Amino acid sequence: MSSIIAAVSEIQSCDSLHIVTFDFHGQALSMMSLELSDTVKTGAKVRLAVKPSYIVIAKNFIGELSYSNRLESTVRSIENGQLLSSVKLNFFDTVLESIITVDASKKMDLKVGDEVTAFIKASELSISEVLDD
């Protein structure tokens, strides 16, 4: 599980749906949630979590997608197994892991140091912990 420590900057709610926006080094990240703890308030510092299989990687990406979170990152390491590759990404001061197929890794010709864009859908980002100030 990859994690990001960020601050809640905005909470939008309608019925039982919540869109929470976070600030991470000036970059806005968004999360969609049906449940939201009372401890999650604007200004709160939180630990966000995302499964490595939910982080999509694009190389030389141009265009628009419906993914809410677009993270310009650098490839830190690549470990190829028989079927899957673990790709570690540097995103500011945080290391994120993306699990993709070996075929995708080879097709993209990923190398350490490559600039890539990581995408995370708002529905795949979650709050794992509200941190004390």
N, C-alpha and C positions, 0 to 999 in steps of 0.2 A: 504494500500500500504506500503510495506517495502522499506526502503531506506538505501543506503550505500554511505558514502562520500569517494571518492577515487581519485587518480591522474591518468591522461591519461599517459600511458607509451609508447604506440606505436599505429600508425594508418596505416593499410594496405588498399589500395584502388585498385579496378579494375572495370573499367566502373563506374556504379552507386552503386556498392556494397562496403561496408566498414566493416572491422573487426577492432574493437578498443579494445586494451588491456589496462587494468587498474591495478594499484598497490594499494592494500589494506593491510596494515601491512605486506608487503612482499609476499602476496598471489596474484597471477595473476588472474584476472577476465576478461572474454571476452564478447563482445557484437557484434552482427551482425546488420547492419543497411543499409537501402537503401537511407536514407537521413541523412546528417550530417551537422550541423551548422558550419559556418566559425569560430565561437568562440571556437570550440572544437579543441584544438591543444595539441601536446605533452607537458606535464608539467602542463596542466590546471587541476584545482581541480573541480570535478563535484559531483553532487548528482545523484546516480543511483537509479532507481526505478524498482520494480518487484511486480506484483500482488501476493497476498498470495496463490491463487489457482495455480500459476505457480511454486511454490517451492515444489519439490518432496523430501520425506524423506525416507532414508534407514537405517535400523538398522543391524549391523553386516555385512555390505556390503563388498564383496570381488569380484573384477572383473573390467571390463571396460565397459563403456557406451559411447554413442555419446554426452552426455551432456558435454558442455565445462567447466562449472563451478561446481566444487566439493568443498563444504564448510564443513569442520569438525566442528561440532557444539554440543552444549549441550542443552537438553530440559530444558527450564526455567519454563514453565507452560503448562497445558493442560486444555482446557475448552470444555467439551462434550455437544453438543446440541442433538436434537433428531436424526438428520441425519449427521451433520458435526461436526468436531472437529477443534478448533483453537489451534494450537501448536505453542508456542512462543519458539524461539531458540536463544541462546547466540552464536554469531559469533564474536569473539574478543570483541570489546566494543560496538557492535551493536546488537539490538534485531530484529530478522526477524520473520515474522508470516507465517506459512504454514496452509492452509485450506485443510484438508483431510476428508474422510468419517469416521464416528464413527467406522464402521466395520474395516477399515484399522488400526485405532488407537488401537482397541482392539486386532486385529490379531497380531500386532507388539508388543503388551503388553508394550506400551510406558509409561514411568514413568519420573517424574521430576528428573533431574540429569543424565539421560541416555545420552551416547555419541552416536550421530547419524551423518549421512552424508546427507547434503542437496544438492540437484542438481538443477541447473537452466540452461536451454538451452540458448545459446547465443542470439537467436532470441527473447527471452522473457525478456531480460534485456534492459533497456532504460535509456537515460540521461534525467532527469527531469529538471535539472538546471545546468548551468555553474556558479561556485561560484567565487566571487572576492577573490583575494589573500590577 
